[in-house]
Amino acid sequence: DLGGRDCYGIGHDDPRVSDPAQCRYDASVAVPEHFVPEGPVSITTLPGGCYAQWRYWGDGPGIARAWQTLRRDWLPQSGLRIDNRPCFEWMPAGSDYDPKTGEFACLICIPVQSE
């Protein structure tokens, strides 16, 4: 039980370029500011700033296609460019999830700045 906390996912590698077995993904849950981790975990703070966000509903394989479409089709025509902050998936507390189909809701977040 995540206790109604926001969850985040950060993919560090592109499975179209990297061996899928070598791809890294950070699965995270929001914790209180003064949380002290125990065991093999780390604390990361996502930087603020301007992010383009898209609502996603679908399964795991579908989100890879959504990322590809956004980066390939939407971004070049948006007048914006990705900066050096991480892209991530954000599942706000209480986001929809269908255990029968594996479909879930999240926001795809891309850090952007003007060209």
DSSP file (Angstrom, degrees, kcal/mol; ACC not computed):
  #  RESIDUE AA STRUCTURE BP1 BP2  ACC     N-H-->O    O-->H-N    N-H-->O    O-->H-N    TCO  KAPPA ALPHA  PHI   PSI    X-CA   Y-CA   Z-CA
    1    1 A D              0   0    0      0, 0.0     0, 0.0     0, 0.0     0, 0.0   0.000 360.0 360.0 360.0 128.3    0.0    0.0    0.0
    2    2 A L    >   -     0   0    0      3,-0.1     3,-0.7     5,-0.0    91,-0.0   0.380 360.0-124.5 -91.7   4.5    1.4    3.4   -1.0
    3    3 A G  T 3   -     0   0    0      1,-0.2    90,-0.1     2,-0.0    -1,-0.0   0.817  65.9 -57.9  62.7  31.7   -0.7    5.3    1.4
    4    4 A G  T 3  S+     0   0    0      1,-0.2     2,-0.3    88,-0.1    -1,-0.2   0.830  96.4 150.2  69.3  31.8   -2.2    7.5   -1.2
    5    5 A R    <   -     0   0    0     -3,-0.7    89,-0.2    87,-0.1    -1,-0.2  -0.686  51.5-104.9 -98.9 151.1    1.1    8.9   -2.4
    6    6 A D        -     0   0    0     -2,-0.3    24,-2.9    87,-0.1     2,-0.3  -0.435  35.8-151.2 -65.8 145.2    2.1   10.2   -5.8
    7    7 A C  E     -AB  29  91A   0     84,-2.4    84,-3.2    22,-0.2     2,-0.3  -0.907  10.3-167.2-120.5 151.5    4.3    7.8   -7.8
    8    8 A Y  E     -AB  28  90A   0     20,-2.1    20,-3.1    -2,-0.3     2,-0.4  -0.962   7.0-160.9-136.2 150.5    6.9    8.6  -10.5
    9    9 A G  E     -AB  27  89A   0     80,-2.2    80,-2.7    -2,-0.3     2,-0.5  -0.997   3.3-169.9-135.0 132.8    8.8    6.6  -13.0
   10   10 A I  E     -A   26   0A   0     16,-2.2    16,-2.8    -2,-0.4     2,-0.5  -0.962   7.9-157.8-124.9 114.0   12.0    7.7  -14.8
   11   11 A G  E     -A   25   0A   0     -2,-0.5    14,-0.2    14,-0.2    76,-0.2  -0.776   7.1-174.1 -87.9 131.3   13.3    5.8  -17.7
   12   12 A H        +     0   0    0     12,-2.6     2,-0.3    -2,-0.5    13,-0.1   0.570  63.4  46.0-101.1 -11.3   17.0    6.3  -18.3
   13   13 A D  S    S-     0   0    0     11,-0.7    10,-0.1     7,-0.1    -1,-0.0  -0.931  74.1-124.3-135.1 155.0   17.5    4.4  -21.6
   14   14 A D    >>  -     0   0    0     -2,-0.3     4,-3.5     1,-0.1     3,-2.1  -0.884  14.5-154.5 -99.3 113.1   15.7    4.0  -24.9
   15   15 A P  T 34 S+     0   0    0      0, 0.0    -1,-0.1     0, 0.0     6,-0.1   0.645  94.3  63.7 -65.8 -11.9   14.9    0.3  -25.6
   16   16 A R  T 34 S+     0   0    0      3,-0.1     3,-0.1     1,-0.1    -2,-0.0   0.704 119.6  24.0 -78.3 -19.0   14.9    1.1  -29.3
   17   17 A V  T <4 S+     0   0    0     -3,-2.1     2,-0.2     1,-0.1    -1,-0.1   0.748 120.5  55.9-111.3 -42.6   18.6    1.9  -29.0
   18   18 A S  S  < S-     0   0    0     -4,-3.5     5,-0.1     1,-0.1    -1,-0.1  -0.592  97.8 -92.1 -93.8 154.4   19.8    0.0  -25.8
   19   19 A D    >>  -     0   0    0     -2,-0.2     3,-2.7     1,-0.2     4,-0.5  -0.514  37.2-132.5 -59.5 122.5   19.5   -3.7  -25.2
   20   20 A P  G >4 S+     0   0    0      0, 0.0     3,-1.0     0, 0.0    -1,-0.2   0.815 106.1  60.4 -53.0 -31.5   16.1   -3.9  -23.3
   21   21 A A  G 34 S+     0   0    0      1,-0.2    -2,-0.1    -6,-0.1    -3,-0.0   0.706 106.8  47.2 -68.4 -17.8   17.8   -6.1  -20.7
   22   22 A Q  G <4 S+     0   0    0     -3,-2.7    -1,-0.2     2,-0.1     2,-0.1   0.433  84.0 119.0-101.6  -1.3   20.2   -3.2  -19.9
   23   23 A C    <<  -     0   0    0     -3,-1.0     2,-0.4    -4,-0.5    -9,-0.0  -0.420  53.5-145.1 -70.4 139.6   17.5   -0.5  -19.7
   24   24 A R        +     0   0    0     -2,-0.1   -12,-2.6     2,-0.0   -11,-0.7  -0.846  18.5 178.5-108.0 141.8   17.2    1.3  -16.3
   25   25 A Y  E     -A   11   0A   0     -2,-0.4     2,-0.7   -14,-0.2   -14,-0.2  -0.974  18.3-148.0-144.6 125.3   14.0    2.6  -14.8
   26   26 A D  E     -A   10   0A   0    -16,-2.8   -16,-2.2    -2,-0.3     2,-0.5  -0.860  10.8-164.3 -95.6 116.7   13.6    4.3  -11.5
   27   27 A A  E     +A    9   0A   0     -2,-0.7     2,-0.3   -18,-0.2   -18,-0.2  -0.897  22.1 177.7 -98.2 126.4   10.2    3.6   -9.8
   28   28 A S  E     -A    8   0A   0    -20,-3.1   -20,-2.1    -2,-0.5     2,-0.4  -0.880  26.2-155.8-134.6 158.1    9.6    6.1   -7.1
   29   29 A V  E     -A    7   0A   0     -2,-0.3   -22,-0.2   -22,-0.2     2,-0.1  -0.994  34.1-106.9-131.6 140.6    7.0    7.1   -4.5
   30   30 A A        -     0   0    0    -24,-2.9   -25,-0.0    -2,-0.4     0, 0.0  -0.418  39.9-171.2 -66.3 138.8    6.7   10.6   -2.9
   31   31 A V        -     0   0    0     -2,-0.1    -1,-0.0     1,-0.1     4,-0.0  -0.888  31.8 -84.8-127.6 159.5    7.9   10.7    0.7
   32   32 A P    >   -     0   0    0      0, 0.0     3,-1.9     0, 0.0    -1,-0.1  -0.239  47.0-105.5 -61.1 156.1    7.7   13.4    3.3
   33   33 A E  T 3  S+     0   0    0      1,-0.3    -2,-0.0     0, 0.0     0, 0.0   0.822 118.5  42.3 -54.0 -38.5   10.4   16.1    3.3
   34   34 A H  T 3  S+     0   0    0      2,-0.1    -1,-0.3     0, 0.0     2,-0.1   0.099  81.5 144.2-101.4  23.5   12.3   14.7    6.3
   35   35 A F    <   -     0   0    0     -3,-1.9    -4,-0.1     1,-0.1     8,-0.0  -0.378  38.0-152.4 -62.5 135.7   12.0   11.0    5.4
   36   36 A V        -     0   0    0     -2,-0.1    -2,-0.1     2,-0.0    -1,-0.1  -0.951  15.8-137.9-113.2 113.2   15.0    9.0    6.3
   37   37 A P        -     0   0    0      0, 0.0     2,-0.4     0, 0.0     6,-0.1  -0.345  12.9-158.4 -72.3 150.5   15.5    5.9    4.0
   38   38 A E        +     0   0    0      4,-0.1     4,-0.0    -2,-0.1    -2,-0.0  -0.979  55.7   3.0-124.4 141.6   16.4    2.5    5.4
   39   39 A G  S    S-     0   0    0     -2,-0.4     2,-2.1     1,-0.1     0, 0.0  -0.361 119.1 -18.9  83.1-164.2   18.0   -0.2    3.3
   40   40 A P  S    S+     0   0    0      0, 0.0     2,-0.3     0, 0.0    -1,-0.1  -0.376 100.1 110.4 -82.7  64.1   19.0    0.0   -0.4
   41   41 A V        -     0   0    0     -2,-2.1     2,-0.3     2,-0.0    -2,-0.0  -0.883  47.5-154.7-128.7 162.3   16.9    3.0   -1.4
   42   42 A S        -     0   0    0     -2,-0.3     2,-0.5    -4,-0.0    -4,-0.1  -0.928  15.1-124.1-135.2 162.0   17.8    6.6   -2.4
   43   43 A I        -     0   0    0     -2,-0.3     2,-0.4    -6,-0.1   -15,-0.0  -0.911  27.5-179.7-107.9 131.4   16.1   10.0   -2.3
   44   44 A T        -     0   0    0     -2,-0.5     2,-0.5     2,-0.0    -2,-0.0  -0.986  16.4-149.4-129.1 140.8   15.8   12.0   -5.5
   45   45 A T        -     0   0    0     -2,-0.4    -2,-0.0     0, 0.0     0, 0.0  -0.951  16.2-136.4-109.9 123.4   14.3   15.4   -5.9
   46   46 A L        -     0   0    0     -2,-0.5     2,-0.1     1,-0.1    39,-0.0  -0.640  29.2-118.0 -75.9 130.6   12.7   16.1   -9.3
   47   47 A P        -     0   0    0      0, 0.0    -1,-0.1     0, 0.0    38,-0.0  -0.369  25.0-125.9 -70.5 148.1   13.7   19.6  -10.4
   48   48 A G        +     0   0    0     -2,-0.1     2,-0.3    63,-0.0    37,-0.0  -0.029  55.3  95.5 -76.7-172.5   10.9   22.2  -10.9
   49   49 A G  S    S-     0   0    0      2,-0.1     2,-0.4    62,-0.0    64,-0.1  -0.756  77.9 -25.2 121.9-168.5   10.4   24.3  -14.0
   50   50 A C        +     0   0    0     62,-0.3    62,-2.0    -2,-0.3     2,-0.4  -0.682  57.6 177.4 -86.7 127.5    8.2   24.1  -17.1
   51   51 A Y  E     -C  111   0A   0     -2,-0.4     2,-0.4    60,-0.3    -2,-0.1  -0.994  27.1-135.2-128.6 134.4    7.0   20.6  -18.2
   52   52 A A  E     -C  110   0A   0     58,-3.0    58,-2.7    -2,-0.4     2,-0.4  -0.744  32.0-161.3 -80.1 137.5    4.8   19.7  -21.1
   53   53 A Q  E     -C  109   0A   0     -2,-0.4     2,-0.4    56,-0.2    56,-0.2  -0.969  15.2-173.8-128.8 140.9    2.2   17.2  -19.8
   54   54 A W  E     -C  108   0A   0     54,-1.8    54,-2.9    -2,-0.4     2,-0.4  -0.996  26.1-124.4-130.7 137.2    0.0   14.7  -21.5
   55   55 A R  E     -C  107   0A   0     -2,-0.4     2,-0.4    52,-0.2    52,-0.2  -0.644  30.9-166.7 -77.8 134.4   -2.6   12.4  -20.0
   56   56 A Y  E     +C  106   0A   0     50,-3.0    50,-2.1    -2,-0.4     2,-0.4  -0.977  15.9 177.2-124.9 137.1   -2.1    8.8  -20.8
   57   57 A W  E     +C  105   0A   0     -2,-0.4     2,-0.3    48,-0.2    48,-0.2  -0.965  44.8  70.7-134.7 120.3   -4.4    5.8  -20.3
   58   58 A G  E    S-C  104   0A   0     46,-1.9    46,-2.8    -2,-0.4     2,-0.1  -0.986  75.2 -54.8 167.7-161.8   -3.3    2.4  -21.5
   59   59 A D     >  -     0   0    0     -2,-0.3     4,-1.5    44,-0.2    44,-0.1  -0.411  55.2 -91.0-102.5 179.0   -0.9   -0.4  -20.8
   60   60 A G  H >> S+     0   0    0      1,-0.2     4,-1.0    42,-0.2     3,-0.6   0.928 123.6  46.6 -57.4 -51.9    2.9   -0.6  -20.4
   61   61 A P  H 3> S+     0   0    0      0, 0.0     4,-1.1     0, 0.0     3,-0.3   0.856 109.3  57.7 -61.1 -32.4    3.8   -1.3  -24.1
   62   62 A G  H 3> S+     0   0    0      1,-0.2     4,-2.1     2,-0.2    -2,-0.2   0.830  96.9  60.2 -67.0 -32.1    1.4    1.5  -25.1
   63   63 A I  H <X S+     0   0    0     -4,-1.5     4,-2.6    -3,-0.6    -1,-0.2   0.854  99.8  56.6 -67.7 -31.8    3.2    4.1  -23.1
   64   64 A A  H  X S+     0   0    0     -4,-1.0     4,-2.1    -3,-0.3    -1,-0.2   0.911 108.4  47.5 -63.1 -40.8    6.4    3.5  -25.0
   65   65 A R  H  X S+     0   0    0     -4,-1.1     4,-2.5     2,-0.2    -2,-0.2   0.881 110.0  53.1 -66.6 -37.4    4.5    4.3  -28.2
   66   66 A A  H  X S+     0   0    0     -4,-2.1     4,-2.6     2,-0.2     5,-0.2   0.936 109.1  48.6 -63.6 -46.0    3.1    7.5  -26.6
   67   67 A W  H  X S+     0   0    0     -4,-2.6     4,-2.5     1,-0.2     5,-0.3   0.928 112.3  49.5 -57.5 -45.4    6.5    8.7  -25.6
   68   68 A Q  H  X S+     0   0    0     -4,-2.1     4,-2.7     1,-0.2     5,-0.3   0.923 111.8  47.6 -62.0 -45.3    7.8    8.0  -29.1
   69   69 A T  H  X>S+     0   0    0     -4,-2.5     4,-2.9     2,-0.2     5,-1.2   0.919 112.8  48.7 -63.1 -44.0    4.9    9.9  -30.7
   70   70 A L  I  <>S+     0   0    0     -4,-2.6     5,-2.8     3,-0.2    -2,-0.2   0.930 117.5  40.0 -63.0 -45.5    5.2   12.9  -28.4
   71   71 A R  I  <5S+     0   0    0     -4,-2.5    -2,-0.2    -5,-0.2    -1,-0.2   0.871 123.8  38.9 -72.9 -36.1    9.0   13.2  -29.0
   72   72 A R  I  <5S+     0   0    0     -4,-2.7    -2,-0.2    -5,-0.3    -3,-0.2   0.883 132.5  16.8 -81.8 -40.6    8.9   12.5  -32.7
   73   73 A D  I  X5S+     0   0    0     -4,-2.9     4,-0.6    -5,-0.3    -3,-0.2   0.888 127.7  36.3-103.9 -51.0    5.7   14.3  -33.8
   74   74 A W  I >><S+     0   0    0     -5,-1.2     3,-0.9     1,-0.1     4,-0.6   0.958 111.2  54.2 -74.3 -50.5    4.5   16.8  -31.2
   75   75 A L  H >>XS+     0   0    0     -5,-2.8     3,-1.5     1,-0.3     5,-0.6   0.887 103.6  52.9 -57.9 -47.9    7.8   18.2  -29.8
   76   76 A P  H 345S+     0   0    0      0, 0.0     3,-0.3     0, 0.0    -1,-0.3   0.796 116.1  41.8 -60.9 -25.0    9.4   19.3  -33.1
   77   77 A Q  H <<5S+     0   0    0     -3,-0.9    -2,-0.2    -4,-0.6    -3,-0.1   0.427  97.5  78.7 -98.6   1.0    6.3   21.3  -34.0
   78   78 A S  H <<5S-     0   0    0     -3,-1.5    -1,-0.2    -4,-0.6    -3,-0.1   0.679  96.1-123.2 -84.5 -17.5    5.7   22.8  -30.6
   79   79 A G  T  <5S+     0   0    0     -4,-0.5    36,-1.5     1,-0.4     2,-0.3   0.558  81.7 101.2  81.0   8.0    8.3   25.6  -30.7
   80   80 A L  E   < -F  114   0B   0     -5,-0.6    -1,-0.4    34,-0.2     2,-0.3  -0.755  56.3-154.8-117.9 165.9    9.8   24.0  -27.5
   81   81 A R  E     -F  113   0B   0     32,-2.5    32,-2.0    -2,-0.3     2,-0.2  -0.983  26.7-103.0-139.4 154.6   12.8   21.8  -26.9
   82   82 A I  E     -F  112   0B   0     -2,-0.3    30,-0.2    30,-0.2     2,-0.1  -0.518  36.0-155.9 -71.6 138.3   13.7   19.3  -24.2
   83   83 A D        -     0   0    0     28,-1.4    -1,-0.1    -2,-0.2    30,-0.0  -0.319  36.9 -83.3-101.5-165.5   16.2   20.6  -21.6
   84   84 A N  S    S+     0   0    0     -2,-0.1     3,-0.1     2,-0.1    -2,-0.0   0.382  92.2 104.2 -89.0   6.0   18.5   18.6  -19.4
   85   85 A R  S    S-     0   0    0      1,-0.1     2,-0.1    26,-0.1    -2,-0.1  -0.459  82.9 -89.2 -77.4 159.5   16.0   17.7  -16.6
   86   86 A P        -     0   0    0      0, 0.0     2,-0.2     0, 0.0    -1,-0.1  -0.418  29.5-133.2 -73.6 143.7   14.6   14.2  -16.5
   87   87 A C        +     0   0    0    -76,-0.2     2,-0.3    23,-0.1    23,-0.2  -0.631  38.5 173.2 -79.2 151.1   11.5   13.2  -18.4
   88   88 A F  E     - D   0 109A   0     21,-2.2    21,-3.1    -2,-0.2     2,-0.4  -0.990  36.5-118.9-157.0 165.4    9.1   11.2  -16.2
   89   89 A E  E     -BD   9 108A   0    -80,-2.7   -80,-2.2    -2,-0.3     2,-0.5  -0.923  29.1-158.4-105.8 134.0    5.8    9.5  -15.7
   90   90 A W  E     -BD   8 107A   0     17,-2.7    17,-2.7    -2,-0.4   -82,-0.2  -0.964  11.9-172.4-120.3 122.7    3.7   10.8  -12.9
   91   91 A M  E     -B    7   0A   0    -84,-3.2   -84,-2.4    -2,-0.5     3,-0.1  -0.871  22.2-146.4-111.0  94.3    0.9    8.8  -11.3
   92   92 A P    >   -     0   0    0      0, 0.0     3,-2.0     0, 0.0   -87,-0.1  -0.222  38.9 -78.6 -58.2 151.1   -0.9   11.2   -8.9
   93   93 A A  T 3  S+     0   0    0      1,-0.3   -87,-0.1   -89,-0.2   -88,-0.0  -0.221 121.9  22.5 -49.1 134.1   -2.3    9.6   -5.8
   94   94 A G  T 3  S+     0   0    0    -89,-0.2    -1,-0.3     1,-0.2     3,-0.1   0.550  85.2 162.2  83.1   7.8   -5.6    7.8   -6.6
   95   95 A S    <   -     0   0    0     -3,-2.0    -1,-0.2     1,-0.1     2,-0.1  -0.257  46.8 -95.0 -59.7 149.0   -4.8    7.5  -10.3
   96   96 A D        +     0   0    0      8,-0.1     9,-2.3     2,-0.0     2,-0.3  -0.366  46.2 173.3 -69.2 142.8   -6.9    4.9  -12.1
   97   97 A Y  E     -E  104   0A   0      7,-0.2     7,-0.2    -3,-0.1     3,-0.1  -0.959  21.0-153.0-149.3 131.9   -5.6    1.4  -12.6
   98   98 A D  E  >> -E  103   0A   0      5,-3.1     4,-2.8    -2,-0.3     5,-0.5  -0.904   4.3-167.5-107.6 104.9   -7.5   -1.6  -14.0
   99   99 A P  T  45S+     0   0    0      0, 0.0    -1,-0.1     0, 0.0     5,-0.0   0.742  85.7  58.6 -65.6 -21.6   -6.0   -4.8  -12.5
  100  100 A K  T  45S+     0   0    0      1,-0.1    -2,-0.0    -3,-0.1     0, 0.0   0.893 122.5  20.8 -73.1 -39.5   -7.9   -6.9  -15.1
  101  101 A T  T  45S-     0   0    0     -3,-0.4    -1,-0.1     2,-0.1     3,-0.1   0.633  97.1-125.6-103.6 -17.4   -6.3   -5.3  -18.1
  102  102 A G  T  <5 +     0   0    0     -4,-2.8   -42,-0.2     1,-0.3     2,-0.2   0.520  60.5 146.0  79.8   5.4   -3.2   -3.7  -16.6
  103  103 A E  E   < + E   0  98A   0     -5,-0.5    -5,-3.1   -44,-0.1     2,-0.3  -0.507  23.0 177.9 -78.0 146.3   -4.2   -0.3  -18.0
  104  104 A F  E     -CE  58  97A   0    -46,-2.8   -46,-1.9    -7,-0.2     2,-0.4  -0.936  26.1-122.5-144.3 163.2   -3.3    2.7  -15.9
  105  105 A A  E     +C   57   0A   0     -9,-2.3     2,-0.3    -2,-0.3   -48,-0.2  -0.887  40.5 144.2-108.4 140.2   -3.6    6.5  -16.0
  106  106 A C  E     -C   56   0A   0    -50,-2.1   -50,-3.0    -2,-0.4     2,-0.5  -0.965  45.2-109.6-158.4 173.3   -0.6    8.8  -15.7
  107  107 A L  E     -CD  55  90A   0    -17,-2.7   -17,-2.7    -2,-0.3     2,-0.6  -0.963  23.4-142.9-110.3 128.3    0.8   12.1  -16.9
  108  108 A I  E     -CD  54  89A   0    -54,-2.9   -54,-1.8    -2,-0.5     2,-0.5  -0.821  22.8-161.2 -87.8 125.0    3.8   12.0  -19.3
  109  109 A C  E     -CD  53  88A   0    -21,-3.1   -21,-2.2    -2,-0.6   -56,-0.2  -0.942  13.7-178.3-119.7 121.5    6.0   14.9  -18.3
  110  110 A I  E     -C   52   0A   0    -58,-2.7   -58,-3.0    -2,-0.5     2,-0.4  -0.973  27.1-129.5-119.1 122.0    8.7   16.4  -20.6
  111  111 A P  E     +C   51   0A   0      0, 0.0   -28,-1.4     0, 0.0     2,-0.3  -0.556  39.5 180.0 -71.9 125.9   10.9   19.2  -19.4
  112  112 A V  E     +F   82   0B   0    -62,-2.0   -62,-0.3    -2,-0.4     2,-0.3  -0.872  21.5 178.8-130.4 158.6   10.7   22.0  -22.0
  113  113 A Q  E     -F   81   0B   0    -32,-2.0   -32,-2.5    -2,-0.3   -64,-0.0  -0.959  43.6 -82.1-147.6 162.4   12.1   25.4  -22.7
  114  114 A S  E      F   80   0B   0     -2,-0.3   -34,-0.2   -34,-0.2   -35,-0.1  -0.319 360.0 360.0 -65.9 147.8   11.7   27.8  -25.6
  115  115 A E              0   0    0    -36,-1.5    -1,-0.1    -2,-0.0   -35,-0.1   0.489 360.0 360.0 -74.5 360.0   13.9   27.3  -28.7
